[in-house]
């Protein structure tokens, strides 16, 4: 079996463009992969066009390791977010093809299943007015849909510092959410790399009474020494890793022991097997894995294949019940959260267990998607 070519489809919303890639073969099997790019969609599509000619066309889709190695190192330049995301969508699609050809789900090819359900947490649910009353109501609706976990960034446009008034307001939002969801629902606290170490530590202490399940990316991701300072002074799990685009770059994070939960994005770090390798290393450092997942249903399906075969997998992020829920229709077999359990059921279907509906995808053309965390009202995900 050989790859004959690829086709690329961009599904657009005002705040995110989702890039789907179909990989075609000479035996009629087609696989699909997905990633979500912020501000670099055209660059990704351009890279894939070159990579198709230089590396992908004519390759054996079963030889995943070889194709990833050639795409990553064959152009000599150091692979960053665009290249690693391009690798990811092709790699996912190759696993999809391989699973379909063999009649088994991808998790079966990666060591077999260790669980039959994967807990989900909701994100993208707080697109309402930024008040305690509105957040209280929105959080209740999340729980009513069956979720047992949710995440929120309550800090407005905070950057490095947050003054006393803004701090009290952020605390009031979290107090309202915790009141709405009760003591047993996990509440993840997102900081989006906003703060200095001192500010992050102060805010973590202010919010500790509301029992956050983790403190995510409290400082900008480039300086792990700063993260160590935070980890040494807060009494809650630290989560980070969504903006690390190469498995090798996690080495320093592992050595520092500054995180308890790593959050690689399968769509940015080279795909399913690259993330599975990373998860195995995390396991040796007693760290859990909770992938960043701001994509659509193909990326969710790929993340669930990883979850099914990964012993130290904690939970999976999910936007698509709340933000742009209508885009779920572009994927047949889209994973759904069971309202009785708050979990995804692990798919038994071959490959990734999903198919791209090209006609439905065409209903959502690419947009000039913007997501600026420093702009007023960013949480509504409706840029001007």
C-alpha positions as CSV (number, residue, x, y, z in Angstrom):
1,X,0.0,0.0,0.0
2,X,1.3,3.5,-0.9
3,X,0.1,7.0,-0.3
4,X,-1.1,8.6,-3.5
5,X,-1.8,12.1,-2.1
6,X,-3.5,14.3,0.5
7,X,-6.5,16.7,0.5
8,X,-6.8,19.5,3.0
9,X,-10.1,21.0,4.3
10,X,-10.2,24.0,6.6
11,X,-13.3,24.3,8.8
12,X,-13.6,27.9,10.0
13,X,-15.2,29.7,13.0
14,X,-14.6,33.3,14.2
15,X,-12.1,32.2,16.8
16,X,-10.6,29.0,15.5
17,X,-9.8,27.3,12.1
18,X,-9.7,23.5,12.2
19,X,-7.5,21.9,9.6
20,X,-8.5,18.4,8.4
21,X,-6.3,16.3,6.2
22,X,-7.3,13.2,4.3
23,X,-4.5,10.8,3.3
24,X,-5.4,8.7,0.2
25,X,-3.9,5.4,-0.8
26,X,-3.6,3.2,-3.9
27,X,-5.8,0.6,-2.2
28,X,-8.8,2.9,-1.7
29,X,-8.4,3.4,2.0
30,X,-8.4,7.0,3.3
31,X,-7.3,8.2,6.7
32,X,-8.0,11.5,8.4
33,X,-6.1,13.8,10.8
34,X,-6.8,17.2,12.4
35,X,-5.2,20.1,14.1
36,X,-6.2,23.5,15.3
37,X,-3.8,26.4,14.4
38,X,-3.9,29.9,15.8
39,X,-3.0,32.4,13.2
40,X,-0.9,30.0,11.1
41,X,-3.4,28.0,9.1
42,X,-2.2,29.2,5.7
43,X,1.4,28.5,6.7
44,X,0.4,24.9,7.7
45,X,-1.5,24.3,4.4
46,X,1.5,25.6,2.5
47,X,3.9,23.4,4.5
48,X,1.7,20.3,3.8
49,X,1.7,21.1,0.1
50,X,5.5,21.0,0.0
51,X,5.7,18.0,2.4
52,X,3.3,16.0,0.1
53,X,5.8,16.3,-2.7
54,X,9.0,15.9,-0.6
55,X,8.0,13.2,1.9
56,X,4.4,12.0,1.9
57,X,3.4,10.9,-1.6
58,X,4.6,7.4,-2.4
59,X,5.2,6.5,1.3
60,X,4.0,3.4,3.0
61,X,1.3,4.5,5.5
62,X,2.1,1.5,7.7
63,X,5.7,2.8,8.2
64,X,4.6,5.6,10.6
65,X,8.0,5.9,12.3
66,X,9.9,6.3,9.1
67,X,7.5,8.9,7.7
68,X,7.6,11.0,10.9
69,X,11.4,10.8,11.0
70,X,11.7,12.0,7.4
71,X,9.2,14.8,7.8
72,X,10.8,16.0,11.0
73,X,14.5,15.8,10.0
74,X,14.5,15.5,6.2
75,X,14.3,19.3,5.7
76,X,17.2,19.9,8.1
77,X,15.7,23.0,9.7
78,X,14.5,22.6,13.3
79,X,10.8,21.6,13.4
80,X,8.5,24.0,15.2
81,X,4.8,24.3,15.7
82,X,3.9,24.3,12.0
83,X,6.0,21.4,11.0
84,X,5.1,19.3,14.0
85,X,1.4,20.1,13.4
86,X,1.8,19.0,9.8
87,X,3.4,15.8,10.9
88,X,0.6,15.2,13.4
89,X,-2.2,15.4,10.9
90,X,-0.5,13.0,8.5
91,X,0.6,10.7,11.4
92,X,-3.0,10.4,12.7
93,X,-4.3,9.7,9.2
94,X,-1.7,6.9,8.8
95,X,-2.8,5.3,12.0
96,X,-6.4,5.6,10.8
97,X,-5.5,3.8,7.6
98,X,-3.5,1.1,9.4
99,X,-6.4,0.4,11.8
100,X,-8.9,0.2,9.0
101,X,-6.7,-2.1,7.0
102,X,-6.3,-4.5,9.9
103,X,-9.9,-4.1,11.2
104,X,-8.9,-2.9,14.7
105,X,-9.0,0.4,16.6
106,X,-5.7,2.3,16.9
107,X,-5.4,1.6,20.6
108,X,-5.2,-2.1,19.8
109,X,-2.0,-1.3,17.8
110,X,-0.4,0.6,20.7
111,X,-0.5,-2.0,23.4
112,X,-4.2,-2.6,23.9
113,X,-6.9,-1.1,26.1
114,X,-6.4,-0.3,29.8
115,X,-9.8,1.4,30.2
116,X,-13.1,1.5,28.4
117,X,-14.1,5.0,29.4
118,X,-12.3,8.3,29.6
119,X,-13.4,11.2,31.8
120,X,-14.1,14.5,30.0
121,X,-13.8,18.1,31.2
122,X,-15.7,20.9,29.6
123,X,-14.1,24.1,28.2
124,X,-15.5,26.9,26.1
125,X,-18.7,27.0,28.3
126,X,-18.2,30.5,29.8
127,X,-19.0,32.5,26.7
128,X,-21.5,34.5,28.5
129,X,-21.5,37.8,30.4
130,X,-18.5,37.9,32.8
131,X,-20.4,38.1,36.0
132,X,-20.8,35.7,39.0
133,X,-24.5,35.3,38.2
134,X,-23.9,34.4,34.6
135,X,-21.0,32.1,35.4
136,X,-23.1,30.4,38.1
137,X,-25.9,29.6,35.6
138,X,-23.5,28.5,32.9
139,X,-21.6,26.2,35.2
140,X,-24.9,24.6,36.3
141,X,-25.7,23.9,32.7
142,X,-22.3,22.1,32.3
143,X,-23.1,19.8,35.2
144,X,-26.7,19.3,33.9
145,X,-25.2,17.9,30.7
146,X,-23.4,15.3,32.7
147,X,-19.9,16.7,33.0
148,X,-18.1,15.9,36.3
149,X,-15.2,18.4,35.5
150,X,-14.8,21.8,33.9
151,X,-12.1,24.5,33.4
152,X,-12.1,28.2,33.6
153,X,-9.8,31.2,33.2
154,X,-11.4,33.9,35.4
155,X,-8.6,36.5,35.1
156,X,-9.9,38.8,32.3
157,X,-6.9,40.4,30.5
158,X,-4.5,39.9,33.4
159,X,-0.9,40.1,32.5
160,X,2.0,39.6,34.9
161,X,0.1,41.3,37.7
162,X,-3.6,41.5,38.9
163,X,-4.6,44.3,41.1
164,X,-6.7,44.0,44.3
165,X,-10.0,44.8,42.6
166,X,-9.4,42.5,39.7
167,X,-8.3,39.7,42.1
168,X,-11.5,40.1,44.2
169,X,-13.6,39.9,41.0
170,X,-11.8,36.7,39.8
171,X,-12.3,35.1,43.2
172,X,-16.0,36.0,43.1
173,X,-16.3,34.2,39.7
174,X,-14.6,31.1,41.0
175,X,-16.7,31.2,44.2
176,X,-19.9,31.3,42.0
177,X,-18.7,28.4,39.9
178,X,-17.8,26.2,42.8
179,X,-21.2,27.0,44.4
180,X,-22.9,26.0,41.2
181,X,-21.1,22.7,40.7
182,X,-20.9,21.5,44.2
183,X,-17.9,20.0,46.0
184,X,-17.5,16.8,43.9
185,X,-17.1,18.2,40.4
186,X,-13.5,18.9,39.4
187,X,-12.7,22.6,38.8
188,X,-9.5,23.2,36.7
189,X,-8.0,26.6,37.1
190,X,-6.5,28.0,33.9
191,X,-3.9,30.9,33.9
192,X,-2.9,30.8,30.2
193,X,0.7,31.7,31.1
194,X,-0.4,35.2,32.3
195,X,1.5,35.9,35.4
196,X,4.8,36.4,37.2
197,X,5.7,33.7,39.7
198,X,4.8,35.9,42.6
199,X,1.4,36.8,41.2
200,X,0.6,33.2,40.3
201,X,1.5,32.1,43.8
202,X,-0.7,34.8,45.4
203,X,-3.6,34.0,43.2
204,X,-3.3,30.3,43.9
205,X,-3.5,30.9,47.6
206,X,-6.5,33.2,47.2
207,X,-8.3,30.5,45.2
208,X,-7.2,27.5,47.2
209,X,-10.4,27.4,49.3
210,X,-12.3,26.5,46.1
211,X,-10.2,23.3,45.7
212,X,-8.9,23.6,42.2
213,X,-8.0,20.2,40.6
214,X,-5.0,21.8,39.1
215,X,-3.3,25.2,38.4
216,X,-2.6,25.4,34.6
217,X,0.3,27.2,33.0
218,X,0.6,29.8,35.8
219,X,3.6,31.5,34.1
220,X,4.7,31.9,30.5
221,X,6.0,28.6,29.2
222,X,9.4,29.7,28.0
223,X,11.1,29.8,31.5
224,X,10.9,26.6,33.5
225,X,12.8,28.1,36.4
226,X,9.9,30.4,36.9
227,X,7.5,27.4,36.9
228,X,9.7,25.7,39.5
229,X,9.3,28.8,41.8
230,X,5.5,28.5,41.6
231,X,5.5,24.7,42.1
232,X,7.6,25.1,45.2
233,X,5.2,27.4,46.8
234,X,1.7,26.2,46.0
235,X,-0.2,23.3,47.4
236,X,-2.0,22.1,44.3
237,X,-1.1,20.1,41.2
238,X,0.6,22.1,38.4
239,X,-0.3,21.4,34.8
240,X,1.4,22.6,31.6
241,X,2.8,21.6,28.2
242,X,0.3,22.6,25.5
243,X,2.8,25.0,24.0
244,X,5.7,22.5,23.8
245,X,5.8,21.2,20.3
246,X,8.5,18.5,20.5
247,X,8.6,15.5,22.8
248,X,12.3,16.1,23.4
249,X,11.6,19.6,24.8
250,X,9.8,18.0,27.7
251,X,13.1,16.7,29.1
252,X,13.8,19.8,31.1
253,X,10.3,19.8,32.5
254,X,10.7,16.1,33.6
255,X,14.0,16.8,35.2
256,X,12.7,19.8,37.2
257,X,9.7,17.9,38.5
258,X,7.9,21.2,38.3
259,X,4.7,19.7,36.9
260,X,2.3,17.0,38.1
261,X,0.2,16.8,34.9
262,X,1.5,17.3,31.3
263,X,-0.8,18.6,28.6
264,X,0.6,17.8,25.1
265,X,-1.6,18.6,22.2
266,X,-1.6,15.6,19.8
267,X,-2.3,18.0,16.9
268,X,0.9,20.0,17.6
269,X,3.4,17.5,18.9
270,X,3.6,15.0,16.0
271,X,0.6,12.9,16.6
272,X,-0.5,9.8,18.5
273,X,2.6,7.7,18.8
274,X,4.8,10.7,19.6
275,X,2.4,11.5,22.5
276,X,2.3,7.9,23.6
277,X,6.1,7.9,23.9
278,X,5.9,11.1,25.9
279,X,3.3,9.6,28.2
280,X,5.5,6.6,28.9
281,X,8.3,9.0,29.9
282,X,5.9,10.9,32.1
283,X,4.9,7.7,33.8
284,X,8.5,7.1,34.9
285,X,8.3,10.5,36.6
286,X,4.9,9.8,38.2
287,X,3.2,12.4,36.1
288,X,-0.3,12.2,34.6
289,X,-1.3,13.1,31.1
290,X,-4.3,15.3,30.2
291,X,-4.0,16.4,26.6
292,X,-4.8,19.9,25.4
293,X,-7.7,19.4,23.0
294,X,-9.1,22.6,21.4
295,X,-9.8,20.9,18.1
296,X,-12.8,19.2,16.7
297,X,-14.0,15.6,16.7
298,X,-11.2,14.0,14.8
299,X,-8.6,15.4,17.2
300,X,-10.8,14.3,20.0
301,X,-11.1,10.8,18.6
302,X,-7.3,10.6,18.2
303,X,-6.8,11.7,21.8
304,X,-9.2,9.0,22.9
305,X,-7.1,6.3,21.1
306,X,-4.2,7.5,23.2
307,X,-6.3,7.6,26.4
308,X,-7.5,4.0,25.9
309,X,-4.0,2.5,26.0
310,X,-2.2,4.9,28.5
311,X,-2.2,3.9,32.2
312,X,-1.3,7.4,33.4
313,X,-4.0,9.2,31.4
314,X,-6.1,11.5,33.6
315,X,-8.8,13.3,31.7
316,X,-9.6,14.8,28.2
317,X,-10.5,18.4,27.4
318,X,-13.6,18.9,25.3
319,X,-14.9,22.2,23.7
320,X,-17.4,20.9,21.2
321,X,-20.5,20.7,23.3
322,X,-20.3,24.4,24.1
323,X,-18.1,26.4,21.6
324,X,-19.1,26.0,18.0
325,X,-21.1,22.9,18.7
326,X,-22.5,22.9,15.2
327,X,-19.1,21.9,13.8
328,X,-19.5,18.4,15.2
329,X,-21.6,17.6,12.1
330,X,-18.6,17.7,9.9
331,X,-17.4,14.4,11.4
332,X,-19.4,11.2,11.2
333,X,-19.1,9.1,14.4
334,X,-18.0,12.2,16.5
335,X,-17.2,11.1,20.1
336,X,-19.9,12.1,22.6
337,X,-19.8,12.5,26.3
338,X,-22.1,10.1,28.1
339,X,-24.4,12.3,30.2
340,X,-24.8,9.5,32.7
341,X,-21.1,9.1,33.4
342,X,-19.4,12.3,32.2
343,X,-17.1,10.1,30.2
344,X,-16.4,9.2,26.6
345,X,-16.8,5.5,25.8
346,X,-13.7,4.0,24.1
347,X,-14.5,3.3,20.4
348,X,-14.2,-0.3,19.1
349,X,-14.4,0.8,15.5
350,X,-11.4,0.3,13.2
351,X,-8.9,3.1,12.9
352,X,-9.9,6.3,14.6
353,X,-13.6,5.4,14.4
354,X,-14.6,8.6,12.6
355,X,-15.0,9.9,9.1
356,X,-14.8,13.4,7.7
357,X,-18.0,14.6,5.9
358,X,-16.4,16.8,3.2
359,X,-19.8,18.3,2.1
360,X,-20.6,19.3,5.7
361,X,-17.1,20.7,6.1
362,X,-17.6,22.9,3.1
363,X,-20.4,24.7,5.0
364,X,-17.8,26.2,7.3
365,X,-15.3,28.0,5.1
366,X,-12.0,29.3,6.5
367,X,-12.2,32.5,8.4
368,X,-9.8,35.1,9.7
369,X,-10.0,33.4,13.1
370,X,-8.7,35.4,16.0
371,X,-8.2,34.5,19.6
372,X,-6.4,37.2,21.6
373,X,-6.2,36.4,25.3
374,X,-5.2,40.0,26.1
375,X,-8.3,41.5,24.5
376,X,-11.4,42.5,26.6
377,X,-14.1,39.9,26.2
378,X,-11.8,37.1,24.8
379,X,-13.7,34.5,26.8
380,X,-16.7,35.0,24.6
381,X,-14.8,33.7,21.7
382,X,-16.5,36.2,19.3
383,X,-13.7,38.5,18.1
384,X,-14.7,41.7,16.4
